Amino acid sequence: MLRHRQIPRMSKLPGSLDVQFMRRAIALAMRGRGAVEPNPMVGCVIVGSDGQVIGQGFHQVFGGPHAEPQAIASCTQSPRGATAYVTLEPCCHTDKKTPPCVPAVIAAGLARVVVGCNDPNPPVAGRGVRLLREAGIRVDEGVLGPQCRQLIAPFTARIVHRRPYVTLKWARSADGKVAGAAGRRVQISNEASRRLVHELRARCDAILVGVNTVLADDPLLTARGVARMRPLLRVVLDSRLRMPLTARVLEGGGVLVFCTSAASPDRAEALRQRGAEVIGLSAGDGARVPLDAVLAELHRRNVMHLLVEPGPTLAAAFVAANLADRAWVFRSPRVLGEAGAPSAIALDWPAVAAVDVAGDTLVEYLNPASAVYCCAEASADIAKVLGCAAGG
């Protein structure tokens, strides 16, 4: 049984019904995770004058209808005079795959629209709200604003900051270890946590590891048993191309390997023959693959949410460069007790949520220095859905 803990407690918010329906819209929006990218996740709930939900919808797949027209079409009675709760400002631009949502909202005769957060996309960015008000519709903004902004944080990172949203993920023992002595592989987290990892991977567009993880663990880097609309891109940082040609990560293609000029051209060609795409970059600090250049290339490939499964060195590099936005840390009660075993990095970010996973604890941290940081309360509602993925 999972027990959800929120850190810290939610502050009391005004408009309890508005909060209730916006929470429902957030939960709906999350059902599009992994299918709508590179679009943002959006949910919409329509409530009649009697306070009853008469329609709801969410953006289900990239290129498909947006949340607002889905919700309007689902209404069990006329939406005229009703209130729509939408996590993201309705769009109004036309240079995209689907019609703009603002005209549909106006045509439906909605009397009020409650918006969680504004759209960071420059063609919208407040214009959708303005057009609704000009049409005589009451618009209230900012209900569960931090939660709604956190919901679209990967989209904001892509649109505004031109890089993927980066989540770090690792497991640590009760005595702070992440592996056995000399990097020996040990099972730190329990079976339920390992199953949850595949759920978390499926929520991302790409998984990145360093070559030391490949050498120590020989991972597949897949989301086994979890349906996805698109295959996961698997990324390996390997400055000198030390990865074995027999590495399991090379199975099935869809692997991107970043190296530096120190790598052997013959080795690069051998990896290409195994189906990998090899990209050489100018070396950064310590002759390592430069992380900023890696993120720029992944952005170019429409990777919106990147999951990094690092060892301590790579984790420290992402944190030191302020290129990570969030961390998911599985804390095991197991004491490894091995002298010389590598330790997890010390993370001074605020813990915003925790989920009990059959005795392990999954703790979510947000980077307060991140360009897309909202506030420590932003994940309070999101943590509930995160926990549900683990079976709660």
C-alpha positions in Angstrom: 0.0 0.0 0.0 1.4 3.4 -1.0 1.2 6.3 1.4 1.5 9.8 0.0 3.3 12.5 1.9 3.5 16.1 0.7 6.5 18.2 1.8 5.6 20.9 2.8 1.8 21.1 3.3 -0.3 22.9 0.8 -1.2 26.4 1.9 -4.9 27.3 2.1 -6.0 28.5 -1.3 -9.0 30.8 -2.1 -12.0 29.5 -4.1 -12.2 25.9 -2.9 -14.4 24.8 -5.8 -12.1 26.4 -8.3 -9.2 24.6 -6.7 -11.1 21.3 -6.7 -12.0 21.5 -10.4 -8.5 22.7 -11.4 -7.0 19.7 -9.6 -9.3 17.5 -11.7 -8.1 19.3 -14.8 -4.4 18.7 -13.8 -5.1 15.0 -13.3 -6.8 14.8 -16.7 -3.8 16.6 -18.3 -1.4 14.0 -17.0 -3.1 11.3 -18.9 -1.5 12.7 -22.0 2.0 12.3 -20.8 4.3 10.5 -23.3 1.8 11.0 -26.2 1.4 14.8 -26.6 5.1 15.8 -26.7 6.5 18.2 -27.9 3.1 19.8 -27.0 2.3 20.5 -23.4 -0.1 18.4 -21.3 -3.4 20.2 -20.9 -6.7 19.3 -19.2 -10.1 21.0 -19.2 -13.2 20.5 -17.1 -16.5 22.2 -17.8 -18.9 22.9 -15.0 -22.5 23.9 -15.3 -24.3 26.6 -13.3 -25.4 24.0 -10.8 -21.8 23.2 -10.0 -21.9 19.8 -11.7 -19.3 18.6 -14.2 -20.9 18.4 -17.7 -17.8 17.8 -19.8 -14.1 17.2 -19.6 -11.2 16.5 -21.9 -7.4 16.5 -22.3 -4.9 16.7 -25.0 -4.4 13.0 -25.9 -1.9 12.9 -28.7 0.3 15.2 -30.6 -1.5 16.5 -33.7 -4.9 15.6 -32.1 -7.6 17.9 -30.7 -6.7 20.1 -27.8 -8.3 19.8 -24.3 -10.9 22.5 -24.7 -12.6 21.3 -27.9 -12.5 17.7 -26.4 -14.2 18.9 -23.3 -16.8 21.0 -25.2 -17.7 18.0 -27.4 -18.1 15.7 -24.4 -20.7 18.0 -22.7 -23.8 16.2 -21.6 -25.8 19.5 -21.9 -25.3 22.8 -23.6 -22.1 24.5 -22.3 -23.7 27.9 -22.7 -23.2 29.9 -19.5 -20.9 27.3 -18.0 -17.4 27.6 -16.6 -14.3 26.0 -18.1 -11.3 25.1 -16.0 -8.3 24.7 -18.1 -4.7 24.2 -16.9 -3.2 26.3 -19.7 -4.3 29.4 -21.4 -6.3 28.6 -24.6 -4.3 28.9 -27.7 -5.1 31.5 -30.4 -2.4 31.0 -33.1 -2.9 29.2 -36.4 0.5 28.0 -37.4 0.0 24.5 -36.0 -1.7 21.1 -36.7 -5.0 21.9 -35.1 -7.4 24.9 -35.1 -7.0 27.5 -32.3 -9.1 26.9 -29.2 -10.2 30.5 -28.4 -12.8 30.6 -31.2 -14.2 27.2 -30.0 -14.5 28.5 -26.4 -16.3 31.7 -27.6 -18.6 29.8 -29.9 -19.6 27.4 -27.1 -21.0 30.3 -25.1 -19.0 29.7 -22.0 -19.5 32.5 -19.4 -16.3 32.0 -17.5 -12.9 30.5 -18.0 -10.5 29.7 -15.2 -6.9 29.5 -16.4 -4.2 27.8 -14.4 -1.3 29.5 -16.1 -0.4 31.5 -19.2 1.1 29.9 -22.2 4.8 30.7 -22.5 4.7 30.2 -26.3 5.3 33.8 -27.7 2.4 33.5 -30.3 0.0 33.1 -27.4 1.5 34.5 -24.1 -1.5 36.3 -22.8 -3.2 36.9 -26.1 -5.6 34.0 -25.7 -6.8 35.5 -22.3 -7.2 39.0 -23.9 -9.3 37.7 -26.8 -11.6 35.8 -24.4 -12.1 39.0 -22.3 -12.7 41.0 -25.4 -15.5 38.5 -26.3 -17.2 39.2 -23.0 -16.0 36.1 -21.2 -14.9 36.4 -17.6 -11.4 35.0 -17.2 -9.8 34.3 -13.8 -6.1 33.4 -13.8 -3.6 31.7 -11.5 -5.7 29.0 -9.8 -3.2 26.4 -8.8 -0.8 28.4 -10.9 2.5 26.8 -9.5 1.1 23.3 -10.1 0.0 24.2 -13.6 3.3 25.8 -14.4 5.1 22.7 -13.1 2.9 20.6 -15.3 4.2 22.3 -18.4 7.7 22.8 -17.2 9.2 20.6 -19.9 7.3 22.6 -22.5 8.6 25.9 -21.0 12.1 24.6 -21.0 11.8 23.7 -24.7 10.0 26.9 -25.8 11.7 29.5 -23.7 15.1 28.1 -22.8 15.6 25.9 -25.8 16.7 22.7 -24.0 15.0 19.6 -22.5 13.6 19.5 -19.0 16.1 17.4 -17.1 15.2 14.9 -14.4 18.0 13.1 -12.5 17.1 9.6 -11.1 19.1 7.4 -8.8 18.7 4.9 -5.9 20.6 5.2 -2.7 21.0 2.9 0.4 20.3 4.0 3.9 24.0 4.6 4.4 24.1 6.8 1.2 25.7 4.3 -1.2 24.7 4.0 -4.9 26.7 0.9 -5.8 29.0 -1.7 -4.3 32.7 -1.3 -3.7 34.7 -0.7 -6.8 31.5 0.1 -8.7 30.2 -3.5 -8.2 26.5 -3.7 -9.2 24.1 -4.3 -6.3 20.4 -4.2 -6.1 19.7 -1.2 -3.8 16.0 -0.6 -4.5 13.3 -3.2 -4.2 11.3 -4.9 -7.0 8.4 -2.5 -6.7 10.7 0.4 -7.2 12.4 -1.2 -10.2 9.0 -1.6 -11.8 8.2 2.0 -11.1 11.4 3.1 -12.8 9.9 1.7 -16.1 6.8 3.9 -15.5 9.0 6.9 -14.9 11.1 6.2 -18.0 7.9 6.0 -20.1 7.0 9.5 -19.1 10.2 10.9 -20.7 11.4 11.3 -24.3 14.9 10.1 -23.8 17.1 8.4 -21.2 20.8 9.4 -20.8 23.6 7.6 -19.0 27.3 7.9 -18.8 29.6 5.2 -20.2 30.5 4.0 -16.7 26.9 3.0 -16.1 27.1 1.0 -19.4 30.3 -0.7 -18.3 29.1 -1.5 -14.8 25.4 -2.4 -15.4 25.0 -3.1 -19.1 21.5 -1.7 -19.1 18.9 -1.9 -21.9 17.5 1.6 -21.0 14.0 0.7 -22.0 10.5 1.1 -20.5 9.7 -2.5 -20.3 6.0 -3.4 -20.0 4.8 0.2 -20.5 3.0 1.3 -23.6 4.4 4.4 -25.4 3.3 6.2 -28.5 7.0 6.7 -29.6 10.1 4.8 -28.9 12.5 6.2 -26.2 15.7 7.7 -27.5 18.6 6.2 -25.6 21.7 8.4 -25.1 25.2 7.5 -23.9 28.0 10.0 -23.0 31.2 8.2 -23.9 34.0 10.7 -24.5 36.5 8.0 -25.7 34.1 5.4 -27.0 34.9 2.8 -24.4 31.4 1.2 -24.7 31.7 -2.5 -25.8 30.2 -3.4 -29.1 28.3 -6.1 -27.3 26.6 -3.6 -24.9 22.8 -4.4 -24.6 21.9 -0.7 -25.0 22.9 -1.1 -28.7 20.1 -3.7 -29.3 17.3 -2.5 -31.4 18.7 0.8 -32.6 17.6 4.2 -31.4 20.9 4.9 -29.6 22.7 8.2 -29.7 26.3 8.2 -28.5 28.2 11.5 -27.8 32.0 11.4 -27.8 34.8 13.9 -28.1 37.7 14.2 -30.6 39.7 11.9 -28.3 37.6 9.0 -29.6 38.9 6.7 -32.3 37.3 7.2 -35.7 37.5 3.4 -36.3 35.7 2.8 -33.0 33.0 5.3 -34.0 32.5 3.5 -37.3 32.2 0.2 -35.5 29.5 1.5 -33.3 27.7 2.9 -36.3 27.8 -0.6 -37.8 26.0 -1.7 -34.7 23.2 0.8 -35.4 24.3 3.6 -33.1 24.4 7.2 -34.2 27.7 8.7 -33.0 28.1 12.5 -32.6 31.5 14.0 -31.9 31.7 17.2 -29.9 34.6 19.5 -28.8 35.6 18.4 -25.3 34.4 20.4 -22.3 35.9 20.6 -18.8 38.1 17.7 -17.9 38.0 16.4 -21.5 34.4 15.4 -21.0 31.5 15.6 -23.4 30.0 19.1 -22.9 26.6 18.8 -21.3 25.2 22.1 -22.7 26.0 21.0 -26.3 24.4 17.6 -25.6 21.2 19.3 -24.4 21.2 21.6 -27.4 21.4 18.6 -29.8 18.6 16.8 -27.9 16.5 20.0 -28.1 17.0 20.0 -31.9 15.6 16.5 -31.9 12.5 17.5 -30.1 13.4 15.8 -26.8 11.3 17.7 -24.3 11.9 15.7 -21.1 15.2 14.0 -20.6 15.7 11.4 -17.8 19.3 11.1 -16.7 20.3 8.0 -14.7 23.7 9.1 -13.6 26.5 7.9 -11.4 27.7 10.4 -8.8 30.2 12.1 -11.1 27.7 12.7 -13.9 25.0 13.8 -11.4 27.4 16.3 -9.8 28.3 17.6 -13.3 24.6 18.3 -14.1 24.0 19.9 -10.7 27.1 22.0 -10.8 26.2 23.3 -14.3 22.7 24.1 -13.2 21.4 22.0 -16.0 19.1 19.7 -14.0 15.6 20.7 -13.0 14.4 17.9 -10.8 15.6 14.7 -9.1 13.8 11.4 -8.3 15.7 9.6 -5.6 14.7 6.1 -4.5 15.8 5.8 -0.8 16.1 2.2 0.4 16.1 1.1 4.0 18.9 -1.3 3.2 22.3 -0.6 4.7 25.0 -1.6 2.2 27.9 -1.3 4.7 30.7 -1.6 2.2 33.8 0.5 2.7 34.9 2.3 -0.4 31.5 2.0 -2.1 30.5 5.2 -4.1 28.2 7.6 -2.3 25.3 9.6 -3.7 25.9 13.3 -4.1 24.6 15.7 -1.4 21.6 17.4 -2.9 20.5 20.6 -1.2 17.3 21.1 -3.2 13.9 21.1 -1.4 12.1 17.8 -1.2 8.6 18.6 -2.5 6.9 15.1 -2.3 7.5 11.6 -1.2 5.8 8.3 -2.1 6.2 5.1 -0.2 6.9 2.2 -2.6 6.7 -1.1 -0.7 9.2 0.0 1.9 11.4 2.2 -0.4 10.7 5.9 -0.5 10.7 7.8 -3.8 11.5 11.4 -3.0 11.0 14.2 -5.5 13.3 17.3 -5.4 13.0 20.5 -7.4 16.0 22.7 -8.2 15.3 26.2 -6.9 17.9 27.6 -9.2 16.3 26.1 -12.3 15.0 28.5 -14.9 11.6 26.7 -14.8 11.3 26.3 -11.0 7.9 27.3 -9.6 7.9 26.8 -5.9 8.2 24.0 -3.3 4.5 23.4 -3.4 4.3 22.9 -7.1 4.5 19.2 -7.1 1.9 18.6 -4.3 -0.9 17.5 -6.7 1.5 16.0 -9.2 2.9 13.7 -6.5 -0.5 12.1 -6.1 -0.4 11.1 -9.8 3.2 10.0 -9.5 2.2 7.7 -6.6 -0.7 6.3 -8.6 1.7 5.2 -11.2 3.2 2.9 -8.6 -0.1 1.3 -7.9 -1.6 3.5 -5.2 
